[in-house]
Each structure stands twice: as structure tokens, then as C-alpha cells.
Amino acid sequence: MDLEAHYYSPGLSFYNFPYAFGLLFATGLYAIYKQRGQAFVEDYKKLLASTGEASAASLAKRFGIDIRTRKFWDESLAIIGKRIDRFCET
């Protein structure tokens, strides 16, 4: 596998999922930070310290985040969409 194909390979869905999920999950957390501001920072640090203790959905729920809703993912994708728009403008 060459370097360009590292992030996404159409023939390897099992390989793509963790990267895509991680990007969208992290971006969704950033969207929550933008909404909650500094008040989210302590929860974010605790969430990171708790990784591996539960599923992503269960862990996020401890901090009032429901990743099983479309809203969470839509807000994540909206940030990526803005980045794409900004890229296209340059």
C-alpha cells in the first residue's frame, strides 16, 4: 500500500472505518467545544483519559454526548464541509 492510499483504500472497508470514525468523532467533539466553549475542556480531558473503558457511545454518554444521534454526525460533517469550502475558495 503506498502512502497516498494509507488513509483510504476502497477495497479495504475494515481498514477505512477506524480512520473515518476517528476523524468524524474528533471533529464532532470539536463542534461540541465550539458550542460549550471552555466549559467543555475538563470533560474533554476526562473523556480522553477514559478511552478504552467503554464503547465510544457509552463513554461519550457519560459526558452528555449522544453519538447515536444524527445531529452529532451532522455537526461534525458541517465542520468538514466548511473546510472543503475554504479549500475550494483558494
C-alpha positions in Angstrom: 0.0 0.0 0.0 1.5 3.3 -1.0 1.5 6.4 1.2 -1.4 8.2 -0.7 -3.7 5.2 -0.1 -2.9 5.0 3.6 -5.9 6.9 4.8 -8.5 5.4 2.5 -8.5 2.3 0.3 -11.7 1.4 -1.5 -11.0 -2.3 -1.3 -10.4 -2.4 2.5 -13.5 -1.2 4.3 -12.2 -2.8 7.6 -9.2 -0.6 7.3 -11.0 2.6 6.4 -13.6 2.6 9.2 -11.3 3.4 12.2 -9.8 6.3 10.4 -13.1 7.7 9.2 -14.8 7.1 12.6 -11.9 8.7 14.5 -11.9 11.8 12.2 -15.7 12.3 12.5 -15.8 11.6 16.2 -12.9 14.0 17.0 -14.5 16.6 14.7 -17.8 16.1 16.4 -16.1 16.7 19.8 -14.7 19.9 18.3 -18.2 21.0 17.3 -19.3 20.5 20.9 -16.3 22.5 22.2 -17.3 25.3 19.8 -20.8 25.2 21.4 -19.8 24.8 25.1 -16.5 26.7 25.0 -14.0 26.4 27.8 -16.6 24.6 30.0 -16.1 21.5 27.7 -12.3 21.3 28.2 -12.4 19.4 31.6 -15.0 16.9 30.2 -12.9 16.5 27.1 -9.8 15.7 29.2 -11.7 13.2 31.3 -13.2 11.6 28.1 -9.7 11.2 26.7 -8.4 9.7 29.9 -11.3 7.2 29.9 -10.8 5.9 26.4 -10.7 2.1 26.4 -13.0 1.8 29.4 -16.2 1.5 27.3 -17.6 1.7 23.8 -17.5 5.1 22.2 -21.2 5.6 22.6 -21.2 4.7 26.3 -18.1 6.8 27.0 -19.5 9.8 25.2 -22.8 9.5 27.0 -21.0 9.9 30.4 -20.3 13.4 29.2 -23.7 14.3 27.9 -22.8 13.5 24.3 -25.1 11.2 22.3 -23.2 9.9 19.2 -26.1 7.7 18.3 -28.0 10.8 17.0 -27.7 12.1 13.5 -27.2 15.6 15.0 -23.8 14.7 16.4 -22.6 13.5 13.0 -24.2 16.3 11.0 -22.4 18.8 13.2 -19.1 17.0 12.6 -19.7 16.9 8.8 -20.7 20.6 8.8 -17.2 21.5 10.1 -15.6 19.3 7.4 -17.9 20.9 4.8 -16.7 24.4 5.8 -13.1 23.2 5.5 -13.8 21.9 2.0 -15.5 25.2 1.0 -12.5 27.1 2.3 -10.2 24.9 0.3 -12.2 25.3 -2.9 -12.1 29.1 -2.5 -8.3 29.2 -2.6 
